[in-house]
Amino acid sequence: MELFDNLALGFGVAFTFQNLIYCFVGCLLGTLIGVLPGIGPVATIAMLLPATYALPPVAALIMLAGIYYGAQYGGSTTAILVNLPGESSSVVTVIDGYQMARKGRAGPALAAAGLGSFFAGCVGTLILAAFAPPLTEVAFKFGPAEYFSLMVLGLIGAVVLASGSLLKAVAMIVLGLLMGLVGTDVNSGVARFSFDIPELTDGIGFVTIAMGVFGYGEIIANLSRPDDEREVFTAKVEGLFPTKDDFKRMIPAVLRGTALGSALGILPGGGALLAAFAAYTVEKKTKLKPGEVPFGQGNIRGVAAPEAANNAGAQTSFIPLLTLGIPPNAVMALMVGAMTIHNIQPGPQVMTSNPELFWGLIASMWIGNAMLIILNLPLIGIWIKLLTVPYRWLYPSIVLFCAVGVYSTNNNTFDIWMVGAFGLIGYIFYKLGTEPAPLLLGFILGPMMEENLRRALLLSRGDWSVFVTRPLSAGLLAAAALLLIIVLLPAVKNKREEAFVED
């Protein structure tokens, strides 16, 4: 009964006119930011943080939270329509979403992403409301050794996920890990692999690599083809909403994605992103039904599951923030900043000392998710109109948006040159027939893996056995080894190669 009393208090706070307006502003801004490649929620919240000084604490946090989960929705739009992940967690949506758009099924892909996100967002919020206190116990059990083992499992999952040759997938991950090492060493504070270039002391930005490899690389690949072979969307768009068959395939995928996202979102260190990759891997392991499109060629499950997972993860990532005071990702770190501005100490005491804020924020997430579905579904037709823009206008505008997006993150022209360089690298990948998604996962997880590896070794005084003597860590490493053995079995390897043969 206590839960219902708390939620009643929360909805009373969230349904005030002022908070509803700020919730709507946050959702709208988040959607627009997700659609524009490059300008992620981190940059936007960082820019808007000073503006929250004048707002009441609850309104400020409701608006910032709206921006965060609104961007998760919007990120899928550019991923599906123009092969550009607007958000890091939309990297996997690109694989099947873009193929659906090429086949004239952009409408069902966008609807699957929107409906999956809405359902997962609602479930994630319910979990946040009901299980926040006990779930913090799970997060407490994860030390540096467990995080390192979890990330090893994530990277091996990415090898399974990548299309084509296993060797190429491993090479991509290693390249991503090496790129993640560029910048300032966490422990010693010394710049490494920066080649005395001041701009590289902070490392290479995720946005720079994603825009270059996916955005510019795709454009260069298109321009390298003769006019008549260029990829222009001339396919007729077949209906804006998923068919009955689509719903049959989507619903189990959304449920699986939501469960994975809710569990992984709690873990500090990119839970929503890990969830999207894990959900896609699970779908690929689930048997294809007769008449179903193979993965990588426009399977609707490949859009619905990761989108559900990253939204459920986005909601449950508030659990460590609100209950432990530990920000699980960069956006949550900015939320800590917003709380500090308003003299609120994030942590277990928020629930007891400031229940209006805690429950008001949770209730606003349900309202926000409803606003997002109302905002996004009627706009599907407008987004699809993007595909009818002539080639000569569409590609220069993507180049311009990417350049503006990348420049706005650090106000640095060096980043624009970097995107150009990664564009050429992306084109080389295209020519070699390699899938760049594992590179991005390796790049994101690399620094976190290194940090947790070194922290675990520091705490154990250099004893490597810490990774196998702690039961949770040993279990995760055993799962990673088992996954690797299964993938390397000749029968599985041959089946996998057959599944990835492209038309």
N, C-alpha and C positions, 0 to 999 in steps of 0.2 A: 504493500500500500504506500510505503514511503516513496517509492519510485514515482507513483502517480501524483502524489502531492508535489514532489519536486518538479515534475514535468508541467503540472498546472501552474506552478510559480514561473517556470521558464516561458511558457506560452503567454502568460500575463505580461511578462517583460517584452517578449519579442513582438507581440501584436500591438504595441504602441505605434502611433503614426510615424514618429521620428525613426524608430528602429526598422520599421517596414521599408521606409524610403531608403535608408542606408543599406539595407539588405539588398534591395533592388539595384541600387547604384553599384554595389560591389559585384553582384552577379552579371550585370550588363558590362561593366568594365572588364571583368574576368573573361567573359565570352569574347569580347573584341580583342583582348590581349592574346588569348589562345589562338584566335584566327590569324593574327599578324605574326608571321614567323619571326622568332628572334627576341621579341619583347616579352619575356616570360613574367610569371607572377612575382619572382624575386625582385626584378628590376622595378616593376610597377609599385610593389608594396614599399620598396626602399625609397622611391620617389615621393610616395604619398604619406610616408611616416611623419614628416614634420607637420603635414596638414591635420593630423589627428590630435595635435595638441589642444585645438579649440573644441574638439568633440567630447561628449561624455564617454567614459571608458567602455561601456557596453556597446554603444553605437559604433565606436571606432573599431572594436574587435569584430563586431558583426560584419562591418563593411570589408575589413581585411580578409576575413574568412571567406566571404562571398567571392572576392577576387581570386582566392586560391582555388576553390572547387569550381568556379566558373571557368577558369583557365584550363582545368582538366577536360571540361566539355569542349571548349573552343579548339583546343589543340588537335582534336581528332578531325576537325573540318578541313584544315589545310593538308593534314596527313592523307586524307582520303582523296581530296580533289586534285592537289598539285604535287603529291609525293614529298611534301615538306613536313616533318614533325614539328608542329608549333610548340610542343612541350616535350621534355625528355621522355616522359612516360608514354608519348604517342609514337615512339620509334617503332614499336612492334605493329601498331595499327597500320602503318605504311604498307607492310608486306602484302596483306590481303585487301585492305581498303582501297588502295590505289588500283589494284587489278580489277576490283569490282567497278570502279569508276570508268576504267578503260572499256569495260564491257557494257557500259550504259546503265549500270546498276548503282550509281552514286546515291540515289534517293534511299533505297533500302539500306545501304551501308551507313549513311548518316543517321537514319532512323534507328538502326540497330545500336549504333554508338550512343545515341541520345537516350533511348529507352533502357539500355543496359546500364548506363551511367545513373539514370534516375533511380532505378530499382536498387542498385548497389549503394548509392548515396544514402537512400532511406534506411537500408539494412545496417550500413556502417554507423549511421547516427544512432540507431536503436541500440547497437552493441556498445557504442560509446556511453549512452545513457545508462544501460543496465549493468555493464561489466567493467566500467572504468576501474573501480577499486581492486577487484580480484585480478584483473588482467595486468595490473602493475606488478603483481607478484611474479608473473611470467617474465616480464621485461627485466626484473631485478636479477633473475637467474642467468641472464646473458652477460658474460664478462668478455674481455678482449679475445680470449681463445675461441669462445663460441661464435663471436661475430666473424672472426677470420674463417672458421670452418664453414659458416653459413655462406660466406662470399665465394669460397672455393666451390661449394655446391652450386651457387648461382652461375659461376663461370662455366662449369662443366655442363650445366643446363643449357647455357648459350651455345655450346658446341653442338648439342643435340638439336637445338632450335635452328641452327644455321642451315641454309640450303646448300646443295652441292657437296664438294669434297670436304672430308673431315680435316684434312691437312690445311686447306685454305681457311677453314673456320678457326683452327687453333692458331694459325699465323695471324689472323685478324685480331684475335683476343690478345696475343702476345704484343702485337703492335699497339693496341689500345693501352695495355698495361705500361708499355714503355713511354707512350705519350703522357700518361698520367704522372710519370716520374719527373717531368719537366717542371721547374719552379723552385720554390724555397723548401728546403728540408724541414719537416715538422719539428724534429728533435734538436737539430743543431742551429737552425736558422740560416744555413748557408745556401746560396743559390746553386743549383746544379743543372747541367744540361741546358743552360740558358744562353751559351755561346756569347756571353757579355752583352746580350741584347736586353736593355732594361725592361722592355715590355714583357719579356718571357719570365721575369723573376716571380710573377704571380701565377705562372703556369699558362697552359693553353685553355681558352674558354670552351665549355661544352657547346655553346651556341655557335662558336666559330667553326668547330668541326662539323656539327650537324648541318649547318647551312651550306658549308662548302661541299661536303661529300654527297649529301642528298639533293640540295637545291641546285647549286652551280654545276655539280657533276652531271646531273640529269639534263640540264640545259645544254652543256657542251656536247653530251652524247647525242642529243637531238639535232643540234646544229651540224654535227659531223656526218649526218645522213643526207642523202639526196632529198630534194623537196618532196617527191612523191612518197618517200618512205617515212617522212617525219611523223612523229606521234601527235596528231591533233585530234581532239575529241569531236569526231563527227558522228559517233554512235548515238543512236536514238536513246533517250533516257526512258527506260521502261518503268513507269510508275514511281511514285515518291515513297511508297510505304512497302515494308516487307510483305511477301506473300504468306499463305498459310504454311507452306513447306518451310519457308525461312523461319517463321515463328517456332515451328516444331524443333528445328535445329538450334535456334538461338536460346530458347528457354533453359535447357540443361547447361549450356555453355555459360550463360549469365550466372546461373546458380553456382557453378564451380568457380567462376572468376570472382564472384562476391565472397565466397568462403575463403579463398586464397588471399584475396586483397585484405579482408578484415583481419586475418591472422598476421600477415606480413607487415601491414601498415603500422602495427604497434611497435615493431622493432626499429630502434633508431638507426639511421643510415640508409635513407632512400627506400623505405618500405614499399611505397606506392610504385616505384620504378621496378623493383625486384618482383613485385606482385604481377605487373603487366607481363614481364618476361616469363615468369613461372606459369601464369595462366595460359599463355600461348603454347608453352612446352607441353602442358597437360593436354591441351586440345589436340596437339599433333600426335600425342600418344594414344588418344581416344580413336577407336576404329571408325573409318569413314563408312557412312551408310551407302547403299546402292544409289547411284545417280548423283552423289554428292561431288562437288568440285574439289579437286585436290588442294591442299594448303599451298599458299604461294601463288595460286592462280585465281584467287577471288572467292575464298570460302567465307561465308558470313560469320561462322564461329570464330574465325581469326580476327574479326573486328569486335564482336560482342563480348567475348571473354576478357581480352586485355583491357577494354574500356571499362567494363564492370569492375575488374580488379583494381585499376588505378584509382577509380572513384571511391571504392570501399576503403582502399588504403589511405586515400587523402583524408577521409573522415576519421578513421581510427588512429591516424598519426597525431590527432589532438590528444589522445589518451596519455602518452608519456609527458606531453607538455603540461596538460592541466592537472595531472596527478603526481608526477615526479618533478616537474619543472625542468625536464630534459628535452630540449628541442631535437626531434628526430631528423629534421632536414633544414635546409637554408630558410625556407618560408617560415617554419616554426621558430627559427632563431630570431627572425624579424618580429614575430608575434611576441616573443619574450621582450624585445626592444619596446614594442608598443605598450606592453603591460608595465614595463619599468617607467616609461614616460608618465604613466598615470598612477605611479606609486603602488602598483600591485605586485606582490612577490609571487611569481609562478611557483607552483608546487602543491603538495598535498593540502596545504591550509586554504587554498583558493575555494575549495568545495565548502568548507565550514565558515570561513571568514567573509566570503563574498558570494553567497549562493545565487544572488540575482544575476551576477556576471556569468557564473559557471552554467547554470541551467538556462539562462536567457540565450547564451551562445549556442548551446545544444539545440534548443527549440528553433532558433533562427536557421539552423542547417536544414531542417525539414522544409521550412517555408522557402528557403533559398533553392532547394532542389526542385520544388514545385514551380517556382518562378522560372528556373532554367529550362524545364521541359516546356513550359508555356512560351518562353522566349524562343527556344531552339526549333521545335517541330514546325511551327508555321514558317520559319525562315529557310527550311530545306530547299524550297523552290528558288529562293533568292540565291542561295549558295551555288545551286546547280547552274544558274544563269552564268556564273563565273566561267563555266566550261565552254560557253558559246562565244566567249571573247576571242577575237581572231588571234592567231599564233603570234603575229608581229607585235601585238599589244601585250599579250599575256606574259611572255617571257621577259621583255625589258622591265615590266612592272614587278615581276618576282625578283629580278636582280636588284631593283631599286629598294623594294621592301626589305630584302635580306640585308642590304647595305645599311639602310636606316636602322633596322633592328639591331644589327651587330654594333653599329656605332653608338647607339643609345645606351648599351649596357655599360661601356667604360668611357664614352666620349673620346675614343682613340682611333685615329685613322689607320694605325698599324693593324688593327683587327680586320679592317676591310681588305687589306693586302693579304692577310692570313686566310681569309675566306676564299679569295681568288686562288691561292696556292692549294688549299684543300679541294677546291673545285677541280683542279687539274688532277689531284690525287684520286678524287672520286671518279673521274673519267678513266683513269688507269685501272681502277678497280672494275669498272664497267667492262672495259676491254678484256680484262683477265677473267671475267665472269665470277667475281667474288661478291659475297653478300656483306655490306658494311655494318649491319646491325650489331654483330658481336664486337666489332671494334669499339663502338660507342659504349657497350656494356663494360668491356675491359677498361676503357678510359675512365668511366665513372667509378667502378668498383676498385680500380687499382690503388689510388691514394688511400681509400678507406681500409683496404686489405693491408697495405703497408703499415698504416698507423696502428691497426689492431694487432698485427704480427709483432711489431716492435714493443708495443705496450705489454702484450702477453709475455714476451721474453724478458722484458725489464722486471715485471712482477715476479717471474719464476727464476730470476737471476741466470738467465741464459739456458734454462733447461727446456729442451724441445719436447720432452715427453708430456709437457702440460697439455698439449693438444689431444693426446690420447688417454690421459689419466682422468680428465674431466668427462663424466659420462655424456653430457649433452654435446660437447665438442666432438667426442669420439663417434657418437651416433651420426652426426652430420657428415663427418669425414667418411664414415663407412657407407652412408647413402651416396656420397659423391663417387666413391670407388666403385660401388655396385653399378651406378649409372654408366660410368666409363666402361666397365667390363661388358655391360649389356650392349652398348653402342658399338664396341669393337668386335663383338661376336660376328663371324662371317655372315651368318644368315640374316641378322639384323642389318648389318652394313649393306648387304645387297638390296634388301627391301627398302632401306632408307634412300639408296641411290635411285631406285626405281621411282619412289614417291616424289623425288625432286626433279625428275626429268621434265624439262619444260617443252612446251609445244614450239 
